[in-house]
């Protein structure tokens, strides 16, 4: 293993932390092999002001809770990795952050199973400004079942909807429901999916109910994961004969 940079002004590899002082004969990091033009960093001072916390206990090999927000040491942004991860870049079962990846992910950009975010990409469900997922609800939604101001999917409902089965003010597809008319095939599909799309013509209430329902499902799953983590965290403290660490 290479030697980590120690001085505040030492140049170092942003990928592996290897000290690059005197590394003038190579175009790559001697430790990890990454091109120096991509990974060379030279901090002028430690960057205080961030928050860091990592529990000692683990679930599935991950810290129960990992919090990394803001700059700290040589990290310009917080990178959290844990069962519950909270940070600028968060990866976990429950991930919350600017960029979040998890089974349940909530953030500016969220990727995972169940997601909420400005850009939300969820395998099962996605809720956000732009949502892409199995069930997608957003300002612009794309997915198997999609609902939004603009929607594109196998079944799509929105102001402008494009799909095999499409319903909206402007509906495009083989089977559509719009102010211009309704096909029996589309009517049957949307009747079966009324739990998500509501009645036709839609109302502000029915449209909002879809989003609230999806929010509650995602928030509920996040709460369950958080409760599991909290219990494990408390048990960690109890096993040490005292309160859980702060």
C-alpha angles and dihedrals in degrees: 000000000000127000117266119233111260110176120080092238098039113123110237143175111268089206103052105005095242114160108248098189107139094008095136101131099065137058091210137060107267090220107045102012097234117147110266092224087065103039108026111120132173115188115201092201142352113279109232128184101071128114123239130179131153124176117227094222120085141209118198087350093304127110109263090233129011121181122185117163127162131346121330128168105324095341111104092191132024117258111195123191119178149101083278109024124185119178150094086287110024129184120177149096086285109025124183122177151084088298111021129182120178150107083277111022127183122178152089087297113018127185126176145071100313114016144180123183150106085279107024123186114177131170091210105016138000130189121181152090087296113017129189119178152094089292109018127186121175151104083287115016132188125178150086089300111020132180128172148101083294118017135185124179149099086289112020133180126179151095085294113019129183120183149105084273109026132176128181150084086297111024124179125185145075093289118032146168117203140135086277094062148300133255118218091231093055092044091055093050095047091046089056090049096044089120087072107025102032125208130326126279091038123228131207086253096054092044092050093045091062092055094044091049092051091047091052093049093051094042090048092054090047089052092051091051091047091051091051089050093047092051091049090048092052091047088051089058093043092052088059092056096251146055121313113271115269 
